Amino acid sequence: MDSNDPAKPSFVISVKTFVKVAITISPRYVTLMGAEGQSVTTLVEVRAEKEKPLAISAEDFTLGGKVAYSIEEVEKGRLFHIRFAGILQAGQPFSGHLRLRTNYDEKPELTIPIRGHIQRRQGPA
């Protein structure tokens, strides 16, 4: 900052803060990658960071024909595991999302992006 003090015409102010989120998602997005015909599974953890119990429900899923998901409540109101699974079929890479509704006013919706990439099997050389 600048000052009109001739002895110290400028100085630095530092501000540190810690932002506590209401919900953590790990990992933030899903990547399903493997060989054509391979079964792949990925687990996403959703954790409540507030004292209020968390409730989640699926609202929108855009990859119904390619990927399946299941939601398991591991610790009541605190920890959920979302398992994504599918058998990779030939074709182009795909992307979509799972949108979840929550009971938290500050975070009423969670979106988990999903990407898939199929590696073509190579024949004998």
C-alpha positions as MATLAB code, in Angstrom:
seq = 'MDSNDPAKPSFVISVKTFVKVAITISPRYVTLMGAEGQSVTTLVEVRAEKEKPLAISAEDFTLGGKVAYSIEEVEKGRLFHIRFAGILQAGQPFSGHLRLRTNYDEKPELTIPIRGHIQRRQGPA';
ca = [
       0.000    0.000    0.000;
       1.036    3.570   -0.487;
       1.194    6.029    2.389;
       1.690    9.768    2.788;
       4.233    9.063    5.552;
       7.604   10.294    4.167;
       9.524    7.864    6.416;
       7.601    4.857    5.047;
       5.975    5.740    1.689;
       4.829    2.162    1.021;
       4.297   -1.050    2.974;
       2.893   -4.529    2.490;
      -0.194   -5.940    4.166;
      -0.686   -9.694    4.164;
      -4.014  -11.359    4.736;
      -4.346  -15.073    5.399;
      -7.603  -16.897    5.667;
      -8.907  -20.419    5.926;
     -12.108  -21.281    4.090;
     -13.929  -24.257    5.530;
     -16.032  -25.995    2.909;
     -19.333  -27.674    3.746;
     -18.670  -30.801    1.651;
     -15.509  -32.355    0.243;
     -15.445  -34.596   -2.818;
     -12.386  -36.711   -3.574;
     -11.482  -37.016   -6.351;
     -13.330  -34.022   -7.834;
     -13.915  -35.762  -11.175;
     -14.011  -39.334  -12.480;
     -11.840  -40.701  -15.271;
     -12.602  -44.191  -16.534;
      -9.763  -45.406  -18.719;
      -8.831  -48.833  -19.980;
      -8.739  -51.221  -22.882;
     -11.781  -51.947  -25.018;
     -13.973  -54.546  -23.252;
     -12.268  -53.985  -19.892;
     -14.352  -53.565  -16.740;
     -13.376  -50.389  -14.857;
     -14.408  -49.086  -11.438;
     -13.712  -45.813   -9.648;
     -14.695  -44.722   -6.140;
     -15.536  -41.137   -5.162;
     -15.741  -40.107   -1.509;
     -18.235  -37.431   -0.416;
     -17.681  -36.183    3.143;
     -19.698  -33.768    5.286;
     -17.480  -31.133    6.892;
     -20.238  -29.598    9.027;
     -21.855  -30.980   12.157;
     -25.239  -31.109   10.448;
     -25.845  -34.599    8.966;
     -25.569  -34.687    5.183;
     -28.177  -36.265    2.934;
     -27.563  -36.750   -0.787;
     -29.686  -38.073   -3.614;
     -29.121  -38.449   -7.338;
     -30.782  -35.756   -9.435;
     -29.324  -36.150  -12.939;
     -27.069  -38.780  -14.537;
     -26.104  -38.375  -18.187;
     -24.235  -41.639  -18.844;
     -26.955  -44.213  -18.152;
     -26.108  -46.411  -21.144;
     -22.341  -46.443  -20.567;
     -21.647  -46.262  -16.847;
     -23.474  -47.424  -13.709;
     -23.193  -45.856  -10.267;
     -24.177  -46.733   -6.722;
     -24.283  -44.574   -3.593;
     -23.340  -46.141   -0.256;
     -23.692  -44.332    3.068;
     -20.568  -45.457    4.958;
     -21.020  -43.249    8.055;
     -24.589  -42.060    8.624;
     -24.861  -38.416    7.571;
     -21.072  -38.012    7.315;
     -19.436  -40.141    4.616;
     -20.683  -41.533    1.305;
     -18.956  -43.653   -1.314;
     -20.110  -43.337   -4.907;
     -18.895  -46.202   -7.069;
     -18.802  -45.790  -10.848;
     -18.421  -48.931  -12.955;
     -18.705  -49.926  -16.564;
     -17.365  -52.109  -19.333;
     -15.607  -49.926  -21.864;
     -16.977  -50.358  -25.375;
     -15.411  -49.351  -28.672;
     -16.167  -45.844  -29.786;
     -15.263  -42.284  -29.061;
     -14.222  -40.968  -25.648;
     -17.278  -39.988  -23.599;
     -18.114  -37.463  -20.939;
     -21.046  -36.641  -18.726;
     -21.873  -36.047  -15.074;
     -23.713  -37.153  -11.966;
     -25.572  -34.320  -10.272;
     -26.502  -34.811   -6.626;
     -28.995  -32.892   -4.496;
     -27.990  -32.179   -0.870;
     -29.784  -30.884    2.205;
     -27.176  -28.133    2.774;
     -28.412  -24.626    1.931;
     -24.874  -23.401    1.187;
     -24.239  -26.293   -1.231;
     -27.604  -27.608   -2.491;
     -26.096  -29.299   -5.534;
     -22.929  -31.287   -6.281;
     -21.806  -32.162   -9.790;
     -19.245  -34.887  -10.428;
     -17.835  -34.720  -13.985;
     -17.158  -38.102  -15.618;
     -14.822  -38.777  -18.539;
     -14.095  -42.042  -20.276;
     -11.302  -42.989  -22.632;
     -11.032  -46.324  -24.408;
      -7.612  -47.601  -25.429;
      -7.952  -49.818  -28.483;
      -6.456  -53.269  -28.147;
      -3.487  -53.821  -30.373;
      -3.108  -57.104  -32.216;
       0.144  -59.090  -32.325;
       2.963  -57.294  -34.092;
];
